[in-house]
């Protein structure tokens, strides 16, 4: 399988920083030159960032014809941040920061002071429905300033999502909300997030008939949205937070010699997996890991993770080092780790370094001349 490494000068971080620059806010990082050029061509009243969760470039190319709206309007491909997963990528898109800075590294993060592995978006103990706390501890300990708040200090900015307060109900509702906002006066930014095709791909796989039909529906919906925005001075940017790969689980509890070396549950992601090792057992862990899993994963020590800047550049989040474990195993094949029989098994996964996961499209629908 072809693997590609993150590029923090040509990724989702840079996309968001181009948007910040357009709204007269000093970027945190380098901007995306291709997008800067488009933004400079017209003085857009509305900039819409539409994110389709899990719509990686390779799967888009496989599941839609070349004449489809999304493929015809693709400007280029860029890279996700590492790991290519919703928690890390959407937080980057909403903050303009790299994962090393904002600290939202993956779906599950180990909190040392709690001695618990927490599902970040749900505020629950990993693989359970048990709330960690009445307050959202991820937001408390990993705060960041949203680009929505930053832009609102100078212009207008809105977030449209299928959860939280006032969620939209379906694609039609999502489109209508975008259209109505674009008809209002004033320069504005609209962040619109759709949890598909990720939700369906996890359960049906990347290339099933159900997934292909969903891609066709997303293509039709996007075309309809852009057609309805023709009479407004709007730039629509479509991208994804990550791609997907059909995957096979490895249950760690089946490998008793490895399992017995672990201090506690694994964290971050099944394909970007943090291991915390018992004292004095690191050498033994390395030997056993390479014996069983070398063909499917790259094994990085904590020091190697930091040296290789896998999670990006910038000011290191104060909890970063304790979040990444003693070792990080990164998938380069179709395998992923689960801790034991209580963990979810999914048909398709993401967060590894394959091109299907790391490459995302930059799709642009410009104002017509």
Secondary structure, 3 states (H helix, E strand, C coil): CCECCCCCCCEHHHHHHHHHHHCCCCCCCCCCHHHHHHHHHCCCCEEEEEEECCCEHHHHHHHCCCCCHHHHCEEEEEECCCCCCHHHHHHHHHHCCCHHHHCCCCCEEEECCCCEEEECCCCEECCCCCECCCCCHHHHHCCCCCHHHHHHCCCEEEEECCCCCCCCCCHHHHHHHHHHHHHCCCCEEEEEEECCCHHHHHHHCCCCHHHHHHHHHHHHHHHHHHHHCCCCCEEEEEECCCCCEECEEEEHHHCHHHHCCECCCCEEECCEEEECECCCCHHHHHHHHHHHHCCCEEEEEHHHHHHHCCCCCCCCCCCHHHHCCCEEEEECCCEEEECCCCCCCCCEECCCCEHHHHEEEEEEECCCC
